[in-house]
Amino acid sequence: MNTRVIVPRTVSVHIYCAGVTAAGLAMSSLPATTSSLTPRQRASSRRHIRLVGLVVFTCAAVWRVAMCGMYVFNDEEPIVGNILTFFRDRTIVPTHFAYPTLFSYLAAVPTAIGAAVLRIAGLLPSMGDFGALLTIDSVYAVLPGRLTSCFFAMLTLVVVFDIGRSFYSERVGLLATCLLAFSALHLEYSAYALPDVTMTCFAACSLRYSMSALQTGRSRDFIWSSVFAGLTASTKYNGALIVLALVFVVCAQWYRQGRLRAQPLVVNPRWLTIGVAFGIAFLVGSPGWLLRPTLFYSAIARESVHMQSGHFGFFGLPYVQQLVLLWQWEKSWSILLVAGVLYAVYRRTPADLLLLSVIVPAFGIIGGWQKQDLHYLLFLYPALTLLAARFVGDILSTCRERRLQGAVVALVVAISVWPLYSATARAAAEIGTDTRWVAAEWIQSHVEQGSTIVLEEEHSHLPRFFTAEEKQRLLAGDHRRFYEQHLARLRTYDLIRLVYDPAWVATVKGEYLLVGSYTIERYFTTAVPPSDNPLYEPFVARRATYQVIFEGRGGWALERAFEGRKGPRILLYRRGSATTSR
């Protein structure tokens, strides 16, 4: 089932221009200070800021919805599997235990609505066939979950603006919102049916109430911050570190009262309030920990080992690699984010220390994992963007002359050009046709039925094909009406899983071999595992296997290359074929 979205190129250009214009307006609203303004000028300034914020918010929403057309990512499949289990078995216990379950619950109702819409539209014979969409890599299978992520992404922007407005200024809130709205990492993960962006939203809410508790000391703020911290952890475990902000608030209050001593601090009743509220919220979002604690514990133990042993394509020098990834994702905006943290270390206001109490330990823990990936730190983005925005705002406040203010704004705008272009180009590309669909259609048209095709193990990096036995089983199964509609005319092939051994790939009895750049890049453009890591030898073997293919040993020659603005570069090899490309 081809569910790609095709939009005229002019629409992509309009999206890009709108985004750049929105960001430019946001930056241009920064130079004026409010201290010397009349009440009428302040009111006009607030209206201007909110108007620009509305433009930024609208563009951010359009980009995120455009990104929802991405090809199905294999990590999304367990989330959909959980939701199908909830409805099929009438249970709240999931089938996938590596994640906590709150996001699966939140996406369940949108998924049911999506199944009903597809049924009414005639795209599904019945609502029960919704899970069959995953078999054919249909975007419709993950679209409800992706739209759920988009909703929480937009809600995060509102919360960040509110934090900036309430504890700094409206201009700081606007700039922080702009930085998060056009962040490449936040943009991409907003369009995945994964818990990361929802976790970030709850983390921002927890920060909001932690900062309020720092000012007021009210029990209500402690409770709400703890509740949102529990929901954060119940969405993804690494988000539990957001509770460190509350730990700081308790210590800061006792320090101000001159009572920061070990024994009174340990028996502080605030800990009970925080612990009970956190625990209840966590268990509400992941009640499976009460019903199937052994399974959840085993899964989190395996994930812990995975984080410490690493993963192909995600190695690098601890801590330094996270900064490298920050640069790769956010381009020159990473300068502002790091500068905001350093400025906070210099200023050390109570609000600064609260945000740093989460950022520094989280970076210290997660940055030391063998598996290096920036999205594990995504829940820190609200705090990072707020500090970066405050840094820029303070510089503008100290510049009394208009020329200096203009120079600072011009510098910020110049720094923003590269990341804005990268993010807008990424969003615009996703409304095109993925190379995996192009490759699948060409192969179905030009490769004879029954041909032998060697495929990589990462199935989401390549088009989906079926063997004759699998097709026959699906057509005779519970969802046969669905598969008769979508598989009846598809050619089937003899599929062989690629064995990462140079001798094997040179002698395997296969007519075609299909590989993709997403997998290849892991072994040629990313860091090599440490020599004492158990993945080092498999890494070397995989790289050597690809070199055999590229060098044409065993008779492999490039038949066709499928590439475009969206998706990986797909390479189809054939024994003894002349090299062509597309």
C-alpha positions as CSV (number, residue, x, y, z in Angstrom):
1,M,0.0,0.0,0.0
2,N,1.6,3.2,-1.1
3,T,0.7,5.9,1.4
4,R,3.3,8.5,0.5
5,V,2.2,12.1,0.2
6,I,3.0,14.0,-2.9
7,V,2.8,17.8,-2.7
8,P,3.8,20.3,-5.4
9,R,7.3,21.8,-5.0
10,T,5.8,25.3,-4.7
11,V,4.2,24.3,-1.4
12,S,7.6,23.2,-0.1
13,V,9.0,26.6,-1.0
14,H,6.1,28.4,0.7
15,I,6.7,26.4,3.9
16,Y,10.4,27.3,3.9
17,C,9.7,31.0,3.3
18,A,7.0,31.1,6.0
19,G,9.4,29.5,8.5
20,V,12.3,31.8,7.7
21,T,9.9,34.8,7.9
22,A,8.5,33.7,11.2
23,A,12.0,33.2,12.7
24,G,13.1,36.6,11.3
25,L,10.1,38.3,12.9
26,A,10.9,36.6,16.2
27,M,14.5,37.8,16.2
28,S,13.5,41.3,15.1
29,S,11.2,41.7,18.1
30,L,14.1,41.3,20.5
31,P,16.1,44.6,20.5
32,A,13.7,47.0,22.2
33,T,13.8,47.0,26.0
34,T,10.7,47.5,28.1
35,S,12.2,49.5,30.9
36,S,11.9,52.9,29.1
37,L,8.6,52.2,27.3
38,T,5.3,53.9,28.1
39,P,2.3,51.8,29.1
40,R,0.9,52.1,25.6
41,Q,4.2,51.1,24.1
42,R,4.4,48.1,26.5
43,A,0.9,47.0,25.5
44,S,1.8,47.4,21.8
45,S,5.1,45.4,22.4
46,R,3.1,42.6,24.0
47,R,0.7,42.4,21.2
48,H,3.6,42.3,18.7
49,I,5.3,39.5,20.6
50,R,2.1,37.4,20.8
51,L,1.5,38.0,17.1
52,V,5.0,36.8,16.2
53,G,4.5,33.9,18.6
54,L,1.4,32.9,16.8
55,V,3.2,32.9,13.5
56,V,6.0,30.8,15.0
57,F,3.5,28.4,16.5
58,T,1.7,28.0,13.2
59,C,4.8,27.4,11.2
60,A,6.0,24.9,13.8
61,A,2.7,23.0,13.6
62,V,2.8,23.0,9.7
63,W,6.4,21.6,9.7
64,R,5.6,18.9,12.2
65,V,2.5,17.7,10.4
66,A,4.6,17.7,7.1
67,M,7.2,15.5,8.9
68,C,4.5,12.9,9.7
69,G,4.9,11.5,6.2
70,M,8.2,9.9,7.1
71,Y,8.7,6.2,6.3
72,V,7.8,3.8,9.1
73,F,10.6,3.6,11.7
74,N,11.1,0.1,13.3
75,D,11.1,1.6,16.8
76,E,7.5,2.7,16.3
77,E,6.2,-0.8,15.7
78,P,6.3,-1.8,19.4
79,I,4.1,1.2,20.3
80,V,1.5,0.2,17.7
81,G,1.8,-3.3,19.0
82,N,1.0,-2.2,22.5
83,I,-2.1,-0.4,21.4
84,L,-3.3,-3.3,19.4
85,T,-2.9,-5.5,22.4
86,F,-4.9,-3.2,24.6
87,F,-7.9,-3.3,22.3
88,R,-7.6,-7.0,21.1
89,D,-7.0,-8.5,24.6
90,R,-8.9,-5.8,26.6
91,T,-5.9,-5.4,28.9
92,I,-3.7,-2.6,30.1
93,V,-0.6,-4.8,30.1
94,P,1.5,-4.2,27.0
95,T,3.5,-6.6,24.8
96,H,6.6,-4.4,24.7
97,F,8.2,-3.7,28.1
98,A,11.3,-1.7,27.3
99,Y,9.4,1.5,27.4
100,P,7.0,2.5,30.2
101,T,3.5,2.6,28.9
102,L,2.0,6.1,29.3
103,F,2.6,7.2,25.6
104,S,1.0,3.9,24.4
105,Y,-2.1,4.8,26.5
106,L,-2.2,8.4,25.2
107,A,-2.0,7.2,21.6
108,A,-4.6,4.5,22.0
109,V,-7.7,6.7,21.5
110,P,-6.2,8.5,18.5
111,T,-5.4,5.1,17.0
112,A,-8.9,3.9,17.4
113,I,-10.2,7.1,15.8
114,G,-7.7,6.6,13.0
115,A,-8.9,3.0,12.4
116,A,-12.5,4.2,12.2
117,V,-11.6,6.9,9.7
118,L,-9.8,4.5,7.5
119,R,-12.7,2.0,7.7
120,I,-15.2,4.7,6.7
121,A,-12.9,5.9,3.9
122,G,-12.8,2.3,2.5
123,L,-9.1,1.8,3.1
124,L,-9.6,-0.9,5.7
125,P,-12.2,-3.8,5.4
126,S,-12.6,-3.6,9.1
127,M,-11.1,-1.7,12.1
128,G,-9.5,-4.9,13.2
129,D,-7.3,-4.8,10.1
130,F,-5.5,-1.7,11.4
131,G,-2.5,-3.7,12.6
132,A,-2.1,-5.3,9.2
133,L,-1.0,-1.9,7.9
134,L,2.4,-2.4,9.6
135,T,3.0,-5.5,7.5
136,I,3.1,-3.4,4.4
137,D,5.0,-0.4,6.0
138,S,2.0,1.9,5.6
139,V,2.4,5.3,7.3
140,Y,-1.3,5.1,8.3
141,A,-0.3,2.5,10.9
142,V,1.8,5.0,12.9
143,L,0.0,8.3,11.9
144,P,-2.3,8.5,14.9
145,G,0.7,8.0,17.2
146,R,2.7,10.6,15.2
147,L,-0.1,13.1,15.5
148,T,-0.2,12.5,19.3
149,S,3.5,13.4,19.4
150,C,2.8,16.5,17.3
151,F,0.1,17.6,19.8
152,F,2.5,17.3,22.8
153,A,5.2,19.0,20.8
154,M,3.0,22.0,20.3
155,L,1.9,21.9,23.9
156,T,5.6,22.0,24.9
157,L,6.0,25.3,23.0
158,V,3.2,26.8,25.0
159,V,4.7,25.7,28.3
160,V,8.1,27.0,27.4
161,F,6.7,30.4,26.4
162,D,4.8,30.4,29.7
163,I,8.0,29.6,31.7
164,G,9.9,32.4,29.9
165,R,7.1,34.9,30.3
166,S,6.5,34.1,34.0
167,F,10.1,33.9,35.3
168,Y,12.1,36.0,32.8
169,S,10.2,38.1,30.3
170,E,7.9,37.7,27.3
171,R,10.7,38.3,24.9
172,V,12.8,35.5,26.5
173,G,9.8,33.3,26.3
174,L,9.3,34.1,22.6
175,L,13.0,33.4,21.7
176,A,13.0,30.2,23.7
177,T,9.9,29.1,21.9
178,C,11.4,30.0,18.6
179,L,14.6,27.9,19.4
180,L,12.5,24.9,20.4
181,A,10.0,25.3,17.5
182,F,12.7,25.2,14.9
183,S,15.1,22.8,16.6
184,A,16.0,20.0,14.2
185,L,16.0,17.3,16.9
186,H,12.7,18.4,18.4
187,L,11.2,18.8,14.9
188,E,12.1,15.2,13.8
189,Y,11.1,13.5,17.0
190,S,7.8,15.4,17.1
191,A,6.7,13.3,14.0
192,Y,7.6,9.9,15.4
193,A,5.1,7.7,17.2
194,L,7.7,7.5,20.0
195,P,7.5,8.8,23.6
196,D,10.5,11.2,23.5
197,V,8.6,14.5,22.7
198,T,5.7,13.6,25.1
199,M,8.3,13.0,27.8
200,T,9.8,16.5,27.0
201,C,6.4,18.1,27.4
202,F,5.8,16.6,30.8
203,A,9.4,17.5,31.8
204,A,8.7,21.1,30.8
205,C,5.6,21.1,32.9
206,S,7.5,19.8,35.9
207,L,10.1,22.5,35.4
208,R,7.4,25.1,35.3
209,Y,6.1,24.1,38.8
210,S,9.6,23.6,40.2
211,M,10.5,27.2,39.3
212,S,7.2,28.3,40.9
213,A,8.0,26.3,44.0
214,L,11.4,27.9,44.2
215,Q,9.7,31.3,44.4
216,T,6.6,30.5,46.5
217,G,7.4,27.4,48.5
218,R,3.8,26.4,48.1
219,S,2.9,22.7,48.6
220,R,0.7,22.9,45.6
221,D,3.7,23.6,43.3
222,F,5.7,20.8,44.9
223,I,2.9,18.4,44.3
224,W,2.2,19.4,40.7
225,S,5.9,19.3,39.8
226,S,6.2,15.9,41.4
227,V,3.2,14.6,39.5
228,F,4.5,15.8,36.2
229,A,8.0,14.4,37.0
230,G,6.2,11.0,37.6
231,L,4.4,11.3,34.3
232,T,7.7,12.2,32.6
233,A,9.3,9.0,34.0
234,S,6.2,7.0,33.1
235,T,6.7,8.1,29.4
236,K,10.4,7.3,29.2
237,Y,12.7,6.3,32.1
238,N,15.5,8.7,31.4
239,G,13.1,11.6,32.0
240,A,13.0,10.7,35.7
241,L,16.1,12.9,36.1
242,I,13.8,15.9,35.9
243,V,13.0,15.3,39.6
244,L,16.4,16.6,40.4
245,A,15.0,20.1,40.1
246,L,12.7,19.4,43.0
247,V,15.6,18.1,45.0
248,F,17.4,21.4,44.4
249,V,14.3,23.4,45.4
250,V,14.1,21.6,48.8
251,C,17.8,22.1,49.4
252,A,17.7,25.7,48.4
253,Q,14.8,26.5,50.7
254,W,16.6,24.9,53.7
255,Y,19.8,26.7,52.8
256,R,17.9,30.1,52.8
257,Q,16.5,29.2,56.2
258,G,20.0,28.4,57.5
259,R,19.0,24.8,58.2
260,L,20.9,22.9,55.5
261,R,22.3,20.1,57.8
262,A,22.3,16.4,57.1
263,Q,19.8,15.1,59.7
264,P,17.0,17.7,59.2
265,L,17.4,17.5,55.5
266,V,17.0,13.8,55.4
267,V,13.8,13.8,57.5
268,N,12.3,16.8,55.6
269,P,8.6,16.0,55.1
270,R,8.8,17.4,51.6
271,W,10.5,14.2,50.5
272,L,7.5,12.2,51.4
273,T,5.2,14.6,49.5
274,I,7.5,14.4,46.4
275,G,7.9,10.7,46.6
276,V,4.2,9.8,47.0
277,A,3.1,12.2,44.2
278,F,5.9,11.0,41.9
279,G,5.1,7.4,42.6
280,I,1.4,7.6,42.1
281,A,1.8,9.5,38.9
282,F,4.3,7.0,37.6
283,L,2.1,4.0,38.4
284,V,-0.9,5.7,36.8
285,G,1.0,6.0,33.6
286,S,2.7,2.5,33.9
287,P,0.4,0.3,36.0
288,G,2.1,-2.7,34.4
289,W,4.9,-2.3,37.0
290,L,2.3,-3.4,39.6
291,L,0.8,-6.2,37.4
292,R,4.0,-7.6,35.7
293,P,6.9,-6.2,37.7
294,T,9.3,-9.0,36.6
295,L,8.8,-8.4,32.9
296,F,9.3,-4.7,33.2
297,Y,12.4,-5.1,35.4
298,S,13.9,-7.6,32.9
299,A,13.3,-5.2,30.0
300,I,14.8,-2.2,31.8
301,A,17.8,-4.4,32.8
302,R,18.4,-5.4,29.2
303,E,18.1,-1.7,28.1
304,S,20.6,-0.7,30.7
305,V,23.1,-3.3,29.3
306,H,22.4,-2.0,25.8
307,M,23.1,1.5,26.8
308,Q,26.4,0.5,28.4
309,S,27.5,-1.9,25.6
310,G,26.6,0.5,22.7
311,H,25.1,0.1,19.3
312,F,26.4,0.2,15.8
313,G,26.6,3.7,14.5
314,F,26.2,5.3,18.0
315,F,29.7,5.2,19.4
316,G,32.0,8.1,20.2
317,L,34.1,9.7,22.9
318,P,31.7,10.1,25.9
319,Y,30.5,13.6,26.6
320,V,32.4,15.0,23.6
321,Q,30.3,13.0,21.2
322,Q,27.1,14.5,22.7
323,L,28.4,17.9,21.9
324,V,29.4,16.8,18.4
325,L,25.8,15.5,17.9
326,L,24.4,18.8,19.2
327,W,26.4,20.6,16.5
328,Q,25.3,18.1,13.9
329,W,21.6,18.4,14.8
330,E,21.3,22.1,15.7
331,K,24.2,23.6,13.7
332,S,25.2,27.1,14.8
333,W,22.3,27.2,17.3
334,S,24.4,24.8,19.5
335,I,26.6,27.9,20.1
336,L,23.7,29.7,21.7
337,L,22.6,26.6,23.8
338,V,26.1,26.0,25.2
339,A,26.6,29.8,25.8
340,G,23.4,29.9,27.7
341,V,24.6,27.1,30.0
342,L,28.0,28.7,30.5
343,Y,26.3,32.1,31.2
344,A,24.1,30.4,33.8
345,V,27.1,28.9,35.5
346,Y,28.5,32.5,35.6
347,R,25.3,34.1,36.9
348,R,24.2,31.4,39.3
349,T,20.9,32.9,40.1
350,P,18.4,30.6,41.9
351,A,16.6,29.9,38.6
352,D,19.9,29.2,36.9
353,L,21.0,26.8,39.5
354,L,17.6,25.0,39.3
355,L,17.9,24.4,35.6
356,L,21.6,23.5,35.9
357,S,20.7,21.0,38.7
358,V,19.0,18.9,35.9
359,I,21.2,19.7,32.9
360,V,24.6,18.9,34.5
361,P,23.7,15.6,36.2
362,A,21.7,14.4,33.2
363,F,24.6,15.2,30.9
364,G,27.0,13.5,33.3
365,I,24.9,10.3,33.4
366,I,23.6,10.0,29.9
367,G,26.7,11.4,28.2
368,G,28.8,8.6,29.7
369,W,26.8,5.8,28.1
370,Q,28.4,3.8,25.4
371,K,25.4,4.4,23.1
372,Q,25.7,8.0,22.2
373,D,22.5,9.6,20.8
374,L,21.3,13.1,21.5
375,H,17.6,12.3,21.7
376,Y,18.2,10.8,25.1
377,L,18.8,14.4,26.3
378,L,15.7,15.8,24.5
379,F,13.9,16.4,27.8
380,L,16.6,19.0,28.6
381,Y,15.7,21.1,25.6
382,P,13.2,23.3,27.4
383,A,15.8,24.2,30.0
384,L,18.5,24.7,27.4
385,T,16.4,27.0,25.2
386,L,15.3,29.1,28.1
387,L,18.9,29.6,29.2
388,A,20.0,30.5,25.7
389,A,17.1,32.9,25.3
390,R,17.9,34.6,28.6
391,F,21.6,34.9,27.5
392,V,20.6,36.7,24.4
393,G,18.0,38.8,26.3
394,D,20.6,39.9,28.9
395,I,23.1,40.9,26.2
396,L,20.4,43.1,24.5
397,S,19.5,44.6,27.9
398,T,23.1,45.7,28.5
399,C,23.4,47.3,25.0
400,R,22.0,50.8,25.4
401,E,22.9,52.1,22.0
402,R,20.7,51.1,19.1
403,R,23.7,50.3,16.9
404,L,24.9,47.7,19.5
405,Q,21.5,46.2,19.8
406,G,21.2,46.0,16.0
407,A,24.6,44.3,15.8
408,V,23.6,41.7,18.4
409,V,20.3,41.0,16.6
410,A,22.1,40.8,13.3
411,L,24.6,38.3,14.9
412,V,21.7,36.2,16.3
413,V,19.9,36.2,12.9
414,A,23.2,35.2,11.2
415,I,23.7,32.3,13.6
416,S,20.1,31.3,12.9
417,V,20.3,31.1,9.1
418,W,22.0,27.7,8.9
419,P,19.8,25.8,11.5
420,L,16.7,27.4,10.1
421,Y,17.6,26.3,6.6
422,S,18.4,22.8,7.7
423,A,15.2,22.4,9.6
424,T,13.0,23.8,6.9
425,A,14.7,21.8,4.2
426,R,14.2,18.7,6.3
427,A,10.5,19.4,6.8
428,A,10.0,20.3,3.1
429,A,11.7,17.1,2.0
430,E,9.3,14.9,3.9
431,I,6.3,15.9,1.8
432,G,8.0,14.2,-1.2
433,T,8.3,10.6,-2.2
434,D,10.6,8.3,-0.1
435,T,13.3,6.4,-2.1
436,R,12.1,3.2,-0.6
437,W,8.7,3.5,-2.4
438,V,10.5,4.4,-5.6
439,A,12.8,1.4,-5.3
440,A,9.9,-1.0,-4.4
441,E,7.9,0.1,-7.5
442,W,10.9,-0.2,-9.8
443,I,11.9,-3.7,-8.5
444,Q,8.3,-4.9,-8.7
445,S,8.2,-3.8,-12.3
446,H,11.7,-5.0,-13.5
447,V,12.8,-7.9,-11.3
448,E,11.0,-11.1,-12.2
449,Q,8.9,-13.0,-9.7
450,G,10.9,-15.7,-7.8
451,S,14.2,-14.0,-8.2
452,T,16.6,-14.3,-5.3
453,I,17.3,-11.0,-3.4
454,V,19.9,-10.7,-0.6
455,L,18.7,-8.1,2.0
456,E,20.2,-6.3,4.9
457,E,18.9,-7.1,8.4
458,E,17.6,-3.6,9.1
459,H,14.2,-4.0,7.4
460,S,13.0,-0.4,8.0
461,H,16.0,0.9,6.0
462,L,14.8,-0.9,2.8
463,P,11.6,-1.5,0.9
464,R,9.3,-4.3,2.1
465,F,9.1,-7.5,0.0
466,F,7.4,-10.8,0.5
467,T,8.3,-14.4,-0.1
468,A,5.7,-16.7,-1.8
469,E,5.2,-18.6,1.5
470,E,4.6,-15.4,3.5
471,K,2.2,-14.0,0.9
472,Q,0.2,-17.3,0.9
473,R,0.0,-17.3,4.7
474,L,-1.2,-13.8,4.9
475,L,-3.8,-14.3,2.2
476,A,-5.1,-17.3,4.1
477,G,-5.0,-15.6,7.5
478,D,-7.4,-13.5,9.6
479,H,-6.9,-10.4,7.6
480,R,-7.2,-12.0,4.2
481,R,-9.6,-9.4,2.8
482,F,-7.1,-6.7,3.6
483,Y,-4.2,-8.6,2.0
484,E,-6.2,-9.5,-1.0
485,Q,-6.7,-5.8,-1.6
486,H,-3.0,-4.9,-1.2
487,L,-0.9,-8.0,-1.9
488,A,-2.7,-9.9,-4.6
489,R,-0.7,-8.4,-7.5
490,L,2.6,-8.1,-5.8
491,R,5.5,-10.2,-7.0
492,T,7.2,-12.4,-4.5
493,Y,10.9,-13.2,-4.2
494,D,13.2,-15.6,-2.6
495,L,14.6,-13.4,0.2
496,I,18.0,-14.2,1.8
497,R,19.2,-12.3,4.9
498,L,22.6,-10.8,4.4
499,V,25.3,-12.6,6.4
500,Y,28.1,-10.2,7.4
501,D,31.0,-12.3,6.2
502,P,33.2,-11.3,3.2
503,A,33.5,-14.9,2.0
504,W,29.8,-15.6,2.3
505,V,28.7,-12.5,0.4
506,A,31.2,-13.3,-2.4
507,T,29.8,-16.8,-2.9
508,V,26.1,-16.7,-2.0
509,K,23.7,-18.0,-4.6
510,G,21.8,-14.8,-5.3
511,E,20.8,-12.8,-8.3
512,Y,20.3,-9.4,-6.6
513,L,21.5,-7.7,-3.5
514,L,19.9,-4.7,-1.9
515,V,21.5,-2.3,0.6
516,G,20.8,1.2,1.9
517,S,22.8,4.2,3.0
518,Y,21.2,4.3,6.4
519,T,22.9,1.0,7.3
520,I,26.1,1.6,5.3
521,E,26.8,4.9,7.1
522,R,27.0,3.1,10.4
523,Y,30.2,1.3,9.3
524,F,31.9,4.0,7.3
525,T,30.9,7.5,8.6
526,T,30.5,6.9,12.3
527,A,32.9,6.1,15.2
528,V,34.4,2.6,15.5
529,P,33.6,0.7,18.7
530,P,36.5,0.5,21.2
531,S,38.7,-2.4,20.5
532,D,37.7,-4.1,23.8
533,N,34.0,-3.7,23.1
534,P,32.2,-7.0,22.1
535,L,30.8,-5.1,19.0
536,Y,34.3,-4.3,17.6
537,E,34.8,-7.6,15.7
538,P,31.2,-7.6,14.2
539,F,31.8,-4.0,13.2
540,V,35.0,-4.9,11.3
541,A,33.3,-7.9,9.7
542,R,30.4,-5.8,8.5
543,R,32.6,-3.1,7.0
544,A,34.7,-5.7,5.2
545,T,31.5,-7.3,3.9
546,Y,30.3,-4.0,2.3
547,Q,33.8,-3.5,0.8
548,V,33.5,-6.8,-1.0
549,I,30.2,-5.6,-2.5
550,F,31.5,-2.2,-3.4
551,E,34.6,-3.6,-5.0
552,G,32.6,-6.0,-7.2
553,R,34.1,-9.2,-5.8
554,G,31.9,-12.2,-6.3
555,G,30.5,-10.6,-9.5
556,W,28.4,-7.9,-7.8
557,A,27.8,-4.9,-10.0
558,L,25.6,-1.9,-9.4
559,E,22.3,-2.3,-11.3
560,R,20.4,0.7,-10.0
561,A,20.8,3.5,-7.5
562,F,17.6,5.1,-6.1
563,E,18.2,8.5,-4.4
564,G,16.3,11.7,-3.8
565,R,15.6,14.4,-1.2
566,K,13.7,11.9,1.1
567,G,14.9,8.6,2.4
568,P,18.1,6.6,2.1
569,R,20.2,6.0,-1.0
570,I,19.1,2.5,-2.1
571,L,21.6,0.4,-4.0
572,L,20.5,-2.6,-6.1
573,Y,23.4,-4.9,-7.1
574,R,23.2,-7.7,-9.6
575,R,25.7,-10.4,-10.5
576,G,27.4,-9.4,-13.8
577,S,25.2,-6.3,-14.3
578,A,26.4,-3.1,-16.0
579,T,26.4,-0.1,-13.7
580,T,23.5,2.3,-14.1
581,S,22.0,4.9,-11.8
582,R,18.9,7.0,-11.2
